[in-house]
């Protein structure tokens, strides 16, 4: 997204689209010395799509507004299912 040039302190309302090809989160953890390991390639990474609405004041602030929707894309079928139930299910 290209932002128009505005003076510092001038409010801009923006809608930012999340590109799933470029928006991802990868989880990692070390709990009590136990390192989280992936079940399979990509099981600890998911991509995101959707958009966020914000008010942006260059050089001053960013405020996220209600109404945006961000969704995690399923990264595959992983075990266990929700609540530790046996079997596999789509996960995000």
C-alpha positions as CSV (number, residue, x, y, z in Angstrom):
1,X,0.0,0.0,0.0
2,X,1.3,3.5,-0.9
3,X,0.4,6.2,1.6
4,X,-0.2,9.8,0.4
5,X,2.3,12.4,1.6
6,X,0.7,14.4,4.4
7,X,1.9,16.9,7.0
8,X,3.0,15.6,10.4
9,X,0.0,15.6,12.8
10,X,-2.6,15.3,10.0
11,X,-5.1,12.4,10.6
12,X,-5.5,9.7,8.0
13,X,-8.1,7.0,8.1
14,X,-6.7,3.9,6.5
15,X,-7.7,0.3,5.6
16,X,-4.8,-2.0,5.4
17,X,-5.2,-5.3,3.6
18,X,-3.3,-8.4,4.9
19,X,-1.7,-10.3,2.1
20,X,-1.6,-14.0,3.1
21,X,1.5,-14.6,1.0
22,X,3.3,-12.0,3.1
23,X,1.5,-12.1,6.5
24,X,2.4,-14.9,8.9
25,X,3.2,-15.7,12.5
26,X,5.5,-18.6,13.6
27,X,5.2,-19.9,17.1
28,X,8.2,-21.1,19.1
29,X,8.6,-21.8,22.8
30,X,10.8,-23.2,25.5
31,X,8.7,-24.3,28.5
32,X,10.6,-25.5,31.5
33,X,13.5,-26.6,29.3
34,X,11.3,-28.4,26.8
35,X,11.5,-27.0,23.3
36,X,8.3,-26.9,21.3
37,X,8.7,-29.0,18.2
38,X,6.7,-29.0,15.0
39,X,4.6,-32.0,14.1
40,X,5.4,-31.4,10.4
41,X,6.8,-28.8,8.1
42,X,4.8,-25.6,8.6
43,X,2.8,-26.8,11.6
44,X,3.9,-23.9,13.8
45,X,3.3,-21.2,11.1
46,X,0.0,-19.8,9.9
47,X,-0.8,-17.0,7.4
48,X,-3.3,-14.3,7.9
49,X,-5.8,-12.6,5.6
50,X,-8.3,-9.8,6.0
51,X,-7.9,-6.1,6.9
52,X,-7.6,-3.6,9.7
53,X,-9.0,-0.1,10.0
54,X,-6.9,2.5,11.7
55,X,-6.4,6.2,12.2
56,X,-2.8,7.2,11.5
57,X,-1.2,10.5,12.5
58,X,2.3,10.6,10.9
59,X,5.0,10.9,13.5
60,X,2.4,10.8,16.4
61,X,0.2,7.8,16.7
62,X,-1.6,4.7,15.2
63,X,-5.0,3.7,16.6
64,X,-6.7,0.5,15.5
65,X,-10.5,0.9,15.1
66,X,-13.3,-1.6,15.3
67,X,-14.6,-3.2,12.1
68,X,-11.5,-4.8,10.8
69,X,-11.4,-8.6,10.4
70,X,-8.3,-10.7,10.4
71,X,-8.5,-14.5,9.9
72,X,-5.8,-17.2,10.3
73,X,-5.5,-19.5,7.3
74,X,-5.6,-23.2,8.0
75,X,-2.0,-24.5,8.0
76,X,-3.0,-28.2,7.6
77,X,-4.5,-31.0,9.7
78,X,-2.7,-31.5,13.0
79,X,-3.1,-33.6,16.2
80,X,-4.6,-33.5,18.7
81,X,-8.0,-31.9,17.9
82,X,-9.4,-29.1,20.0
83,X,-9.4,-29.7,23.8
84,X,-6.8,-32.5,23.4
85,X,-9.3,-34.9,21.7
86,X,-7.7,-37.7,19.8
87,X,-7.5,-37.4,16.0
88,X,-6.6,-34.6,13.6
89,X,-8.4,-31.5,12.4
90,X,-7.7,-28.3,10.4
91,X,-5.6,-25.9,12.4
92,X,-4.8,-22.2,12.3
